[in-house]
Structure formats: structure tokens, C-alpha cells
Amino acid sequence: MRAARNSYLTSVMGQMRLESAMLTAKTIRIAGRPARAIAEHGRLIESIAKKYAAAGEQVIRAHILSALEDRIRSDSHGTPWTE
């Protein structure tokens, strides 16, 4: 981002980091979510290592949707937090 010297890009990426951190903080304590996230991250790392861009894109999209679905489910079912 620094190399691009684009203040808009820097601002957008900063906002995305903030939103990602907030979602992580809200999902990390949902029962079963950490194990699912680790598996999803593993699939993403594997896609990156093999330079499978399309597969990596699908994996990250599925990961984000999975986190959002867990968050919605936890809100609608009385928040099944882990202790």
C-alpha cells in the first residue's frame, strides 16, 4: 500500500482491517467457530501455496460467509458462546 502512495487505498484497507477485527472479536467465542476458522484458513493457505488464485478466492469467500452465518445464527439462537 505504501508503494502505491494512494491515500484512498490506505483508508479503505484500514477500514477493512477494523471491520475484520470487529467480526473476529464477535465470532471467536462462538462454539465450534475457532476450529472451523482454522480449517478454513488451512484451505486458504493451501490454495495460496499452490498458486490456485480462483480456488483461493472461493475459499476466502466461503470463509467470510461462514463467519457471518455463524454470527447471525448465534444472534438468533441466544448466542451459544463458549466459556
PyMOL Python script that loads the backbone (N, CA, C, O; Angstrom):
from pymol import cmd

cmd.read_pdbstr("""\
ATOM      1  N   MET A   1       0.824  -1.191   0.000  1.00  0.00           N
ATOM      2  CA  MET A   1       0.000   0.000   0.000  1.00  0.00           C
ATOM      3  C   MET A   1       0.869   1.256   0.000  1.00  0.00           C
ATOM      4  O   MET A   1       0.571   2.238  -0.679  1.00  0.00           O
ATOM      5  N   ARG A   2       1.953   1.199   0.781  1.00  0.00           N
ATOM      6  CA  ARG A   2       2.832   2.371   0.802  1.00  0.00           C
ATOM      7  C   ARG A   2       3.409   2.638  -0.580  1.00  0.00           C
ATOM      8  O   ARG A   2       3.529   3.789  -1.001  1.00  0.00           O
ATOM      9  N   ALA A   3       3.767   1.566  -1.285  1.00  0.00           N
ATOM     10  CA  ALA A   3       4.358   1.725  -2.616  1.00  0.00           C
ATOM     11  C   ALA A   3       3.371   2.373  -3.579  1.00  0.00           C
ATOM     12  O   ALA A   3       3.772   3.115  -4.475  1.00  0.00           O
ATOM     13  N   ALA A   4       2.088   2.097  -3.399  1.00  0.00           N
ATOM     14  CA  ALA A   4       1.075   2.676  -4.274  1.00  0.00           C
ATOM     15  C   ALA A   4       0.903   4.174  -4.015  1.00  0.00           C
ATOM     16  O   ALA A   4       0.484   4.923  -4.897  1.00  0.00           O
ATOM     17  N   ARG A   5       1.229   4.591  -2.809  1.00  0.00           N
ATOM     18  CA  ARG A   5       1.079   6.005  -2.426  1.00  0.00           C
ATOM     19  C   ARG A   5      -0.323   6.517  -2.757  1.00  0.00           C
ATOM     20  O   ARG A   5      -0.508   7.588  -3.335  1.00  0.00           O
ATOM     21  N   ASN A   6      -1.299   5.700  -2.361  1.00  0.00           N
ATOM     22  CA  ASN A   6      -2.691   6.013  -2.664  1.00  0.00           C
ATOM     23  C   ASN A   6      -3.437   6.140  -1.341  1.00  0.00           C
ATOM     24  O   ASN A   6      -3.690   5.137  -0.673  1.00  0.00           O
ATOM     25  N   SER A   7      -3.782   7.342  -0.965  1.00  0.00           N
ATOM     26  CA  SER A   7      -4.426   7.574   0.332  1.00  0.00           C
ATOM     27  C   SER A   7      -5.801   6.910   0.406  1.00  0.00           C
ATOM     28  O   SER A   7      -6.216   6.464   1.476  1.00  0.00           O
ATOM     29  N   TYR A   8      -6.504   6.841  -0.713  1.00  0.00           N
ATOM     30  CA  TYR A   8      -7.808   6.179  -0.722  1.00  0.00           C
ATOM     31  C   TYR A   8      -7.643   4.691  -0.422  1.00  0.00           C
ATOM     32  O   TYR A   8      -8.366   4.140   0.408  1.00  0.00           O
ATOM     33  N   LEU A   9      -6.700   4.046  -1.089  1.00  0.00           N
ATOM     34  CA  LEU A   9      -6.431   2.630  -0.849  1.00  0.00           C
ATOM     35  C   LEU A   9      -6.053   2.399   0.610  1.00  0.00           C
ATOM     36  O   LEU A   9      -6.547   1.458   1.231  1.00  0.00           O
ATOM     37  N   THR A  10      -5.207   3.222   1.154  1.00  0.00           N
ATOM     38  CA  THR A  10      -4.801   3.103   2.555  1.00  0.00           C
ATOM     39  C   THR A  10      -5.998   3.229   3.484  1.00  0.00           C
ATOM     40  O   THR A  10      -6.125   2.472   4.447  1.00  0.00           O
ATOM     41  N   SER A  11      -6.872   4.179   3.200  1.00  0.00           N
ATOM     42  CA  SER A  11      -8.062   4.383   4.020  1.00  0.00           C
ATOM     43  C   SER A  11      -9.009   3.181   3.947  1.00  0.00           C
ATOM     44  O   SER A  11      -9.496   2.709   4.974  1.00  0.00           O
ATOM     45  N   VAL A  12      -9.265   2.692   2.739  1.00  0.00           N
ATOM     46  CA  VAL A  12     -10.170   1.551   2.555  1.00  0.00           C
ATOM     47  C   VAL A  12      -9.608   0.309   3.246  1.00  0.00           C
ATOM     48  O   VAL A  12     -10.344  -0.415   3.916  1.00  0.00           O
ATOM     49  N   MET A  13      -8.324   0.065   3.086  1.00  0.00           N
ATOM     50  CA  MET A  13      -7.709  -1.108   3.721  1.00  0.00           C
ATOM     51  C   MET A  13      -7.743  -0.983   5.245  1.00  0.00           C
ATOM     52  O   MET A  13      -7.928  -1.979   5.944  1.00  0.00           O
ATOM     53  N   GLY A  14      -7.569   0.217   5.754  1.00  0.00           N
ATOM     54  CA  GLY A  14      -7.668   0.432   7.199  1.00  0.00           C
ATOM     55  C   GLY A  14      -9.059   0.110   7.711  1.00  0.00           C
ATOM     56  O   GLY A  14      -9.214  -0.514   8.760  1.00  0.00           O
ATOM     57  N   GLN A  15     -10.069   0.538   6.969  1.00  0.00           N
ATOM     58  CA  GLN A  15     -11.459   0.254   7.347  1.00  0.00           C
ATOM     59  C   GLN A  15     -11.726  -1.248   7.300  1.00  0.00           C
ATOM     60  O   GLN A  15     -12.392  -1.793   8.181  1.00  0.00           O
ATOM     61  N   MET A  16     -11.206  -1.911   6.273  1.00  0.00           N
ATOM     62  CA  MET A  16     -11.394  -3.363   6.166  1.00  0.00           C
ATOM     63  C   MET A  16     -10.724  -4.089   7.336  1.00  0.00           C
ATOM     64  O   MET A  16     -11.281  -5.046   7.873  1.00  0.00           O
ATOM     65  N   ARG A  17      -9.540  -3.640   7.727  1.00  0.00           N
ATOM     66  CA  ARG A  17      -8.864  -4.249   8.882  1.00  0.00           C
ATOM     67  C   ARG A  17      -9.694  -4.091  10.144  1.00  0.00           C
ATOM     68  O   ARG A  17      -9.828  -5.031  10.928  1.00  0.00           O
ATOM     69  N   LEU A  18     -10.247  -2.908  10.338  1.00  0.00           N
ATOM     70  CA  LEU A  18     -11.076  -2.644  11.506  1.00  0.00           C
ATOM     71  C   LEU A  18     -12.312  -3.537  11.510  1.00  0.00           C
ATOM     72  O   LEU A  18     -12.640  -4.139  12.533  1.00  0.00           O
ATOM     73  N   GLU A  19     -12.994  -3.625  10.380  1.00  0.00           N
ATOM     74  CA  GLU A  19     -14.192  -4.456  10.303  1.00  0.00           C
ATOM     75  C   GLU A  19     -13.858  -5.931  10.507  1.00  0.00           C
ATOM     76  O   GLU A  19     -14.613  -6.654  11.157  1.00  0.00           O
ATOM     77  N   SER A  20     -12.744  -6.374   9.961  1.00  0.00           N
ATOM     78  CA  SER A  20     -12.316  -7.762  10.145  1.00  0.00           C
ATOM     79  C   SER A  20     -12.026  -8.041  11.621  1.00  0.00           C
ATOM     80  O   SER A  20     -12.415  -9.087  12.141  1.00  0.00           O
ATOM     81  N   ALA A  21     -11.356  -7.127  12.286  1.00  0.00           N
ATOM     82  CA  ALA A  21     -11.051  -7.301  13.712  1.00  0.00           C
ATOM     83  C   ALA A  21     -12.325  -7.347  14.545  1.00  0.00           C
ATOM     84  O   ALA A  21     -12.430  -8.126  15.492  1.00  0.00           O
ATOM     85  N   MET A  22     -13.294  -6.509  14.185  1.00  0.00           N
ATOM     86  CA  MET A  22     -14.555  -6.498  14.932  1.00  0.00           C
ATOM     87  C   MET A  22     -15.307  -7.807  14.726  1.00  0.00           C
ATOM     88  O   MET A  22     -15.859  -8.351  15.682  1.00  0.00           O
ATOM     89  N   LEU A  23     -15.342  -8.323  13.503  1.00  0.00           N
ATOM     90  CA  LEU A  23     -16.022  -9.591  13.239  1.00  0.00           C
ATOM     91  C   LEU A  23     -15.325 -10.729  13.976  1.00  0.00           C
ATOM     92  O   LEU A  23     -15.983 -11.590  14.560  1.00  0.00           O
ATOM     93  N   THR A  24     -14.004 -10.733  13.950  1.00  0.00           N
ATOM     94  CA  THR A  24     -13.246 -11.765  14.657  1.00  0.00           C
ATOM     95  C   THR A  24     -13.567 -11.739  16.147  1.00  0.00           C
ATOM     96  O   THR A  24     -13.795 -12.786  16.753  1.00  0.00           O
ATOM     97  N   ALA A  25     -13.586 -10.563  16.730  1.00  0.00           N
ATOM     98  CA  ALA A  25     -13.880 -10.449  18.158  1.00  0.00           C
ATOM     99  C   ALA A  25     -15.274 -10.966  18.484  1.00  0.00           C
ATOM    100  O   ALA A  25     -15.505 -11.493  19.572  1.00  0.00           O
ATOM    101  N   LYS A  26     -16.205 -10.816  17.541  1.00  0.00           N
ATOM    102  CA  LYS A  26     -17.578 -11.256  17.779  1.00  0.00           C
ATOM    103  C   LYS A  26     -17.785 -12.737  17.493  1.00  0.00           C
ATOM    104  O   LYS A  26     -18.735 -13.329  18.004  1.00  0.00           O
ATOM    105  N   THR A  27     -16.922 -13.346  16.692  1.00  0.00           N
ATOM    106  CA  THR A  27     -17.135 -14.750  16.325  1.00  0.00           C
ATOM    107  C   THR A  27     -16.234 -15.725  17.063  1.00  0.00           C
ATOM    108  O   THR A  27     -16.567 -16.907  17.153  1.00  0.00           O
ATOM    109  N   ILE A  28     -15.123 -15.280  17.584  1.00  0.00           N
ATOM    110  CA  ILE A  28     -14.124 -16.189  18.151  1.00  0.00           C
ATOM    111  C   ILE A  28     -14.662 -17.013  19.321  1.00  0.00           C
ATOM    112  O   ILE A  28     -14.173 -18.111  19.583  1.00  0.00           O
ATOM    113  N   ARG A  29     -15.658 -16.491  20.019  1.00  0.00           N
ATOM    114  CA  ARG A  29     -16.199 -17.210  21.176  1.00  0.00           C
ATOM    115  C   ARG A  29     -17.442 -18.027  20.857  1.00  0.00           C
ATOM    116  O   ARG A  29     -18.045 -18.611  21.757  1.00  0.00           O
ATOM    117  N   ILE A  30     -17.833 -18.076  19.589  1.00  0.00           N
ATOM    118  CA  ILE A  30     -18.972 -18.896  19.195  1.00  0.00           C
ATOM    119  C   ILE A  30     -18.525 -20.352  19.191  1.00  0.00           C
ATOM    120  O   ILE A  30     -17.492 -20.696  18.616  1.00  0.00           O
ATOM    121  N   ALA A  31     -19.308 -21.192  19.836  1.00  0.00           N
ATOM    122  CA  ALA A  31     -18.964 -22.613  19.954  1.00  0.00           C
ATOM    123  C   ALA A  31     -18.680 -23.219  18.586  1.00  0.00           C
ATOM    124  O   ALA A  31     -19.508 -23.129  17.679  1.00  0.00           O
ATOM    125  N   GLY A  32     -17.514 -23.833  18.438  1.00  0.00           N
ATOM    126  CA  GLY A  32     -17.118 -24.505  17.209  1.00  0.00           C
ATOM    127  C   GLY A  32     -16.490 -23.605  16.164  1.00  0.00           C
ATOM    128  O   GLY A  32     -15.865 -24.102  15.227  1.00  0.00           O
ATOM    129  N   ARG A  33     -16.638 -22.295  16.299  1.00  0.00           N
ATOM    130  CA  ARG A  33     -16.119 -21.380  15.280  1.00  0.00           C
ATOM    131  C   ARG A  33     -14.597 -21.414  15.160  1.00  0.00           C
ATOM    132  O   ARG A  33     -14.090 -21.438  14.039  1.00  0.00           O
ATOM    133  N   PRO A  34     -13.842 -21.419  16.266  1.00  0.00           N
ATOM    134  CA  PRO A  34     -12.384 -21.438  16.107  1.00  0.00           C
ATOM    135  C   PRO A  34     -11.879 -22.637  15.290  1.00  0.00           C
ATOM    136  O   PRO A  34     -10.988 -22.479  14.455  1.00  0.00           O
ATOM    137  N   ALA A  35     -12.430 -23.810  15.518  1.00  0.00           N
ATOM    138  CA  ALA A  35     -11.996 -24.996  14.771  1.00  0.00           C
ATOM    139  C   ALA A  35     -12.344 -24.858  13.291  1.00  0.00           C
ATOM    140  O   ALA A  35     -11.541 -25.207  12.425  1.00  0.00           O
ATOM    141  N   ARG A  36     -13.545 -24.347  13.002  1.00  0.00           N
ATOM    142  CA  ARG A  36     -13.928 -24.142  11.603  1.00  0.00           C
ATOM    143  C   ARG A  36     -13.021 -23.108  10.944  1.00  0.00           C
ATOM    144  O   ARG A  36     -12.599 -23.288   9.802  1.00  0.00           O
ATOM    145  N   ALA A  37     -12.726 -22.041  11.652  1.00  0.00           N
ATOM    146  CA  ALA A  37     -11.871 -20.982  11.100  1.00  0.00           C
ATOM    147  C   ALA A  37     -10.471 -21.515  10.803  1.00  0.00           C
ATOM    148  O   ALA A  37      -9.893 -21.191   9.765  1.00  0.00           O
ATOM    149  N   ILE A  38      -9.929 -22.318  11.693  1.00  0.00           N
ATOM    150  CA  ILE A  38      -8.598 -22.885  11.476  1.00  0.00           C
ATOM    151  C   ILE A  38      -8.593 -23.765  10.228  1.00  0.00           C
ATOM    152  O   ILE A  38      -7.661 -23.697   9.427  1.00  0.00           O
ATOM    153  N   ALA A  39      -9.616 -24.581  10.059  1.00  0.00           N
ATOM    154  CA  ALA A  39      -9.716 -25.437   8.870  1.00  0.00           C
ATOM    155  C   ALA A  39      -9.836 -24.582   7.606  1.00  0.00           C
ATOM    156  O   ALA A  39      -9.204 -24.873   6.591  1.00  0.00           O
ATOM    157  N   GLU A  40     -10.642 -23.535   7.676  1.00  0.00           N
ATOM    158  CA  GLU A  40     -10.818 -22.645   6.527  1.00  0.00           C
ATOM    159  C   GLU A  40      -9.506 -21.941   6.188  1.00  0.00           C
ATOM    160  O   GLU A  40      -9.153 -21.813   5.015  1.00  0.00           O
ATOM    161  N   HIS A  41      -8.791 -21.491   7.201  1.00  0.00           N
ATOM    162  CA  HIS A  41      -7.502 -20.838   6.974  1.00  0.00           C
ATOM    163  C   HIS A  41      -6.521 -21.821   6.341  1.00  0.00           C
ATOM    164  O   HIS A  41      -5.741 -21.446   5.466  1.00  0.00           O
ATOM    165  N   GLY A  42      -6.559 -23.076   6.780  1.00  0.00           N
ATOM    166  CA  GLY A  42      -5.679 -24.092   6.208  1.00  0.00           C
ATOM    167  C   GLY A  42      -5.934 -24.280   4.721  1.00  0.00           C
ATOM    168  O   GLY A  42      -4.996 -24.399   3.933  1.00  0.00           O
ATOM    169  N   ARG A  43      -7.209 -24.306   4.340  1.00  0.00           N
ATOM    170  CA  ARG A  43      -7.549 -24.443   2.921  1.00  0.00           C
ATOM    171  C   ARG A  43      -7.076 -23.215   2.129  1.00  0.00           C
ATOM    172  O   ARG A  43      -6.634 -23.348   0.988  1.00  0.00           O
ATOM    173  N   LEU A  44      -7.169 -22.036   2.725  1.00  0.00           N
ATOM    174  CA  LEU A  44      -6.703 -20.827   2.054  1.00  0.00           C
ATOM    175  C   LEU A  44      -5.188 -20.866   1.860  1.00  0.00           C
ATOM    176  O   LEU A  44      -4.684 -20.561   0.779  1.00  0.00           O
ATOM    177  N   ILE A  45      -4.478 -21.238   2.903  1.00  0.00           N
ATOM    178  CA  ILE A  45      -3.017 -21.326   2.813  1.00  0.00           C
ATOM    179  C   ILE A  45      -2.605 -22.332   1.740  1.00  0.00           C
ATOM    180  O   ILE A  45      -1.671 -22.086   0.977  1.00  0.00           O
ATOM    181  N   GLU A  46      -3.298 -23.455   1.686  1.00  0.00           N
ATOM    182  CA  GLU A  46      -3.002 -24.476   0.676  1.00  0.00           C
ATOM    183  C   GLU A  46      -3.226 -23.915  -0.732  1.00  0.00           C
ATOM    184  O   GLU A  46      -2.408 -24.145  -1.623  1.00  0.00           O
ATOM    185  N   SER A  47      -4.306 -23.193  -0.937  1.00  0.00           N
ATOM    186  CA  SER A  47      -4.589 -22.590  -2.245  1.00  0.00           C
ATOM    187  C   SER A  47      -3.505 -21.590  -2.634  1.00  0.00           C
ATOM    188  O   SER A  47      -3.063 -21.554  -3.782  1.00  0.00           O
ATOM    189  N   ILE A  48      -3.087 -20.784  -1.671  1.00  0.00           N
ATOM    190  CA  ILE A  48      -2.040 -19.791  -1.936  1.00  0.00           C
ATOM    191  C   ILE A  48      -0.724 -20.490  -2.268  1.00  0.00           C
ATOM    192  O   ILE A  48      -0.038 -20.118  -3.220  1.00  0.00           O
ATOM    193  N   ALA A  49      -0.378 -21.501  -1.481  1.00  0.00           N
ATOM    194  CA  ALA A  49       0.876 -22.223  -1.700  1.00  0.00           C
ATOM    195  C   ALA A  49       0.927 -22.868  -3.083  1.00  0.00           C
ATOM    196  O   ALA A  49       1.985 -22.934  -3.709  1.00  0.00           O
ATOM    197  N   LYS A  50      -0.220 -23.341  -3.548  1.00  0.00           N
ATOM    198  CA  LYS A  50      -0.285 -23.980  -4.869  1.00  0.00           C
ATOM    199  C   LYS A  50      -0.527 -22.975  -5.996  1.00  0.00           C
ATOM    200  O   LYS A  50      -0.610 -23.343  -7.168  1.00  0.00           O
ATOM    201  N   LYS A  51      -0.639 -21.692  -5.617  1.00  0.00           N
ATOM    202  CA  LYS A  51      -0.891 -20.608  -6.569  1.00  0.00           C
ATOM    203  C   LYS A  51      -2.188 -20.812  -7.346  1.00  0.00           C
ATOM    204  O   LYS A  51      -2.272 -20.523  -8.539  1.00  0.00           O
ATOM    205  N   TYR A  52      -3.196 -21.317  -6.639  1.00  0.00           N
ATOM    206  CA  TYR A  52      -4.521 -21.501  -7.217  1.00  0.00           C
ATOM    207  C   TYR A  52      -5.367 -20.287  -6.860  1.00  0.00           C
ATOM    208  O   TYR A  52      -6.100 -20.299  -5.870  1.00  0.00           O
ATOM    209  N   ALA A  53      -5.263 -19.251  -7.664  1.00  0.00           N
ATOM    210  CA  ALA A  53      -5.939 -17.991  -7.354  1.00  0.00           C
ATOM    211  C   ALA A  53      -7.453 -18.148  -7.283  1.00  0.00           C
ATOM    212  O   ALA A  53      -8.078 -17.664  -6.339  1.00  0.00           O
ATOM    213  N   ALA A  54      -8.043 -18.811  -8.254  1.00  0.00           N
ATOM    214  CA  ALA A  54      -9.502 -18.953  -8.274  1.00  0.00           C
ATOM    215  C   ALA A  54      -9.983 -19.745  -7.065  1.00  0.00           C
ATOM    216  O   ALA A  54     -10.983 -19.391  -6.441  1.00  0.00           O
ATOM    217  N   ALA A  55      -9.272 -20.807  -6.740  1.00  0.00           N
ATOM    218  CA  ALA A  55      -9.646 -21.608  -5.573  1.00  0.00           C
ATOM    219  C   ALA A  55      -9.483 -20.787  -4.301  1.00  0.00           C
ATOM    220  O   ALA A  55     -10.327 -20.849  -3.407  1.00  0.00           O
ATOM    221  N   GLY A  56      -8.405 -20.020  -4.217  1.00  0.00           N
ATOM    222  CA  GLY A  56      -8.191 -19.171  -3.047  1.00  0.00           C
ATOM    223  C   GLY A  56      -9.304 -18.162  -2.870  1.00  0.00           C
ATOM    224  O   GLY A  56      -9.751 -17.901  -1.753  1.00  0.00           O
ATOM    225  N   GLU A  57      -9.752 -17.592  -3.987  1.00  0.00           N
ATOM    226  CA  GLU A  57     -10.860 -16.638  -3.920  1.00  0.00           C
ATOM    227  C   GLU A  57     -12.126 -17.316  -3.401  1.00  0.00           C
ATOM    228  O   GLU A  57     -12.831 -16.759  -2.560  1.00  0.00           O
ATOM    229  N   GLN A  58     -12.412 -18.510  -3.898  1.00  0.00           N
ATOM    230  CA  GLN A  58     -13.596 -19.239  -3.437  1.00  0.00           C
ATOM    231  C   GLN A  58     -13.486 -19.571  -1.953  1.00  0.00           C
ATOM    232  O   GLN A  58     -14.465 -19.463  -1.214  1.00  0.00           O
ATOM    233  N   VAL A  59     -12.297 -19.974  -1.522  1.00  0.00           N
ATOM    234  CA  VAL A  59     -12.093 -20.332  -0.117  1.00  0.00           C
ATOM    235  C   VAL A  59     -12.299 -19.121   0.785  1.00  0.00           C
ATOM    236  O   VAL A  59     -12.968 -19.232   1.813  1.00  0.00           O
ATOM    237  N   ILE A  60     -11.740 -17.970   0.424  1.00  0.00           N
ATOM    238  CA  ILE A  60     -11.877 -16.801   1.290  1.00  0.00           C
ATOM    239  C   ILE A  60     -13.319 -16.302   1.312  1.00  0.00           C
ATOM    240  O   ILE A  60     -13.804 -15.848   2.348  1.00  0.00           O
ATOM    241  N   ARG A  61     -14.003 -16.385   0.175  1.00  0.00           N
ATOM    242  CA  ARG A  61     -15.420 -16.002   0.155  1.00  0.00           C
ATOM    243  C   ARG A  61     -16.238 -16.921   1.058  1.00  0.00           C
ATOM    244  O   ARG A  61     -17.089 -16.460   1.820  1.00  0.00           O
ATOM    245  N   ALA A  62     -15.972 -18.227   0.968  1.00  0.00           N
ATOM    246  CA  ALA A  62     -16.687 -19.193   1.816  1.00  0.00           C
ATOM    247  C   ALA A  62     -16.371 -18.948   3.290  1.00  0.00           C
ATOM    248  O   ALA A  62     -17.250 -19.067   4.144  1.00  0.00           O
ATOM    249  N   HIS A  63     -15.122 -18.607   3.588  1.00  0.00           N
ATOM    250  CA  HIS A  63     -14.707 -18.336   4.969  1.00  0.00           C
ATOM    251  C   HIS A  63     -15.461 -17.137   5.534  1.00  0.00           C
ATOM    252  O   HIS A  63     -15.964 -17.188   6.657  1.00  0.00           O
ATOM    253  N   ILE A  64     -15.539 -16.078   4.770  1.00  0.00           N
ATOM    254  CA  ILE A  64     -16.238 -14.876   5.227  1.00  0.00           C
ATOM    255  C   ILE A  64     -17.720 -15.170   5.420  1.00  0.00           C
ATOM    256  O   ILE A  64     -18.306 -14.772   6.427  1.00  0.00           O
ATOM    257  N   LEU A  65     -18.320 -15.857   4.474  1.00  0.00           N
ATOM    258  CA  LEU A  65     -19.734 -16.203   4.605  1.00  0.00           C
ATOM    259  C   LEU A  65     -19.981 -17.118   5.795  1.00  0.00           C
ATOM    260  O   LEU A  65     -20.980 -16.968   6.498  1.00  0.00           O
ATOM    261  N   SER A  66     -19.086 -18.056   6.023  1.00  0.00           N
ATOM    262  CA  SER A  66     -19.213 -18.972   7.158  1.00  0.00           C
ATOM    263  C   SER A  66     -19.193 -18.200   8.478  1.00  0.00           C
ATOM    264  O   SER A  66     -19.997 -18.465   9.372  1.00  0.00           O
ATOM    265  N   ALA A  67     -18.275 -17.253   8.591  1.00  0.00           N
ATOM    266  CA  ALA A  67     -18.188 -16.444   9.812  1.00  0.00           C
ATOM    267  C   ALA A  67     -19.459 -15.618  10.004  1.00  0.00           C
ATOM    268  O   ALA A  67     -19.983 -15.516  11.114  1.00  0.00           O
ATOM    269  N   LEU A  68     -19.948 -15.031   8.912  1.00  0.00           N
ATOM    270  CA  LEU A  68     -21.164 -14.232   9.013  1.00  0.00           C
ATOM    271  C   LEU A  68     -22.374 -15.098   9.369  1.00  0.00           C
ATOM    272  O   LEU A  68     -23.211 -14.702  10.180  1.00  0.00           O
ATOM    273  N   GLU A  69     -22.459 -16.279   8.758  1.00  0.00           N
ATOM    274  CA  GLU A  69     -23.564 -17.185   9.081  1.00  0.00           C
ATOM    275  C   GLU A  69     -23.513 -17.610  10.550  1.00  0.00           C
ATOM    276  O   GLU A  69     -24.547 -17.656  11.216  1.00  0.00           O
ATOM    277  N   ASP A  70     -22.319 -17.920  11.057  1.00  0.00           N
ATOM    278  CA  ASP A  70     -22.190 -18.268  12.473  1.00  0.00           C
ATOM    279  C   ASP A  70     -22.626 -17.111  13.354  1.00  0.00           C
ATOM    280  O   ASP A  70     -23.295 -17.307  14.369  1.00  0.00           O
ATOM    281  N   ARG A  71     -22.245 -15.909  12.963  1.00  0.00           N
ATOM    282  CA  ARG A  71     -22.606 -14.714  13.736  1.00  0.00           C
ATOM    283  C   ARG A  71     -24.120 -14.511  13.739  1.00  0.00           C
ATOM    284  O   ARG A  71     -24.704 -14.240  14.788  1.00  0.00           O
ATOM    285  N   ILE A  72     -24.751 -14.638  12.589  1.00  0.00           N
ATOM    286  CA  ILE A  72     -26.202 -14.481  12.500  1.00  0.00           C
ATOM    287  C   ILE A  72     -26.905 -15.564  13.304  1.00  0.00           C
ATOM    288  O   ILE A  72     -27.847 -15.280  14.043  1.00  0.00           O
ATOM    289  N   ARG A  73     -26.447 -16.812  13.163  1.00  0.00           N
ATOM    290  CA  ARG A  73     -27.041 -17.925  13.897  1.00  0.00           C
ATOM    291  C   ARG A  73     -26.909 -17.713  15.411  1.00  0.00           C
ATOM    292  O   ARG A  73     -27.844 -17.988  16.163  1.00  0.00           O
ATOM    293  N   SER A  74     -25.759 -17.230  15.847  1.00  0.00           N
ATOM    294  CA  SER A  74     -25.557 -17.033  17.290  1.00  0.00           C
ATOM    295  C   SER A  74     -26.470 -15.936  17.821  1.00  0.00           C
ATOM    296  O   SER A  74     -26.959 -16.028  18.946  1.00  0.00           O
ATOM    297  N   ASP A  75     -26.703 -14.898  17.022  1.00  0.00           N
ATOM    298  CA  ASP A  75     -27.597 -13.821  17.439  1.00  0.00           C
ATOM    299  C   ASP A  75     -29.050 -14.277  17.506  1.00  0.00           C
ATOM    300  O   ASP A  75     -29.800 -13.841  18.380  1.00  0.00           O
ATOM    301  N   SER A  76     -29.448 -15.150  16.588  1.00  0.00           N
ATOM    302  CA  SER A  76     -30.838 -15.546  16.532  1.00  0.00           C
ATOM    303  C   SER A  76     -31.183 -16.718  17.472  1.00  0.00           C
ATOM    304  O   SER A  76     -32.354 -17.028  17.686  1.00  0.00           O
ATOM    305  N   HIS A  77     -30.153 -17.352  18.021  1.00  0.00           N
ATOM    306  CA  HIS A  77     -30.402 -18.501  18.915  1.00  0.00           C
ATOM    307  C   HIS A  77     -29.861 -18.276  20.329  1.00  0.00           C
ATOM    308  O   HIS A  77     -29.478 -19.233  21.003  1.00  0.00           O
ATOM    309  N   GLY A  78     -29.828 -17.080  20.762  1.00  0.00           N
ATOM    310  CA  GLY A  78     -29.417 -16.830  22.143  1.00  0.00           C
ATOM    311  C   GLY A  78     -27.918 -16.881  22.361  1.00  0.00           C
ATOM    312  O   GLY A  78     -27.481 -17.107  23.489  1.00  0.00           O
ATOM    313  N   THR A  79     -27.119 -16.684  21.339  1.00  0.00           N
ATOM    314  CA  THR A  79     -25.670 -16.579  21.418  1.00  0.00           C
ATOM    315  C   THR A  79     -25.032 -17.761  22.162  1.00  0.00           C
ATOM    316  O   THR A  79     -24.797 -17.677  23.368  1.00  0.00           O
ATOM    317  N   PRO A  80     -24.750 -18.863  21.448  1.00  0.00           N
ATOM    318  CA  PRO A  80     -24.120 -20.032  22.085  1.00  0.00           C
ATOM    319  C   PRO A  80     -22.610 -19.831  22.267  1.00  0.00           C
ATOM    320  O   PRO A  80     -21.806 -20.438  21.560  1.00  0.00           O
ATOM    321  N   TRP A  81     -22.247 -18.992  23.199  1.00  0.00           N
ATOM    322  CA  TRP A  81     -20.827 -18.713  23.451  1.00  0.00           C
ATOM    323  C   TRP A  81     -20.176 -19.867  24.184  1.00  0.00           C
ATOM    324  O   TRP A  81     -20.826 -20.611  24.918  1.00  0.00           O
ATOM    325  N   THR A  82     -18.878 -19.998  23.968  1.00  0.00           N
ATOM    326  CA  THR A  82     -18.101 -20.952  24.766  1.00  0.00           C
ATOM    327  C   THR A  82     -17.703 -20.253  26.052  1.00  0.00           C
ATOM    328  O   THR A  82     -17.730 -19.025  26.130  1.00  0.00           O
ATOM    329  N   GLU A  83     -17.352 -20.993  27.013  1.00  0.00           N
ATOM    330  CA  GLU A  83     -16.912 -20.400  28.294  1.00  0.00           C
ATOM    331  C   GLU A  83     -15.418 -20.326  28.361  1.00  0.00           C
ATOM    332  O   GLU A  83     -14.867 -19.859  29.358  1.00  0.00           O
TER     333      GLU A  83
END
""", "prot")
cmd.dss("prot")
cmd.show_as("cartoon", "prot")
cmd.util.cbc("prot")
cmd.orient("prot")
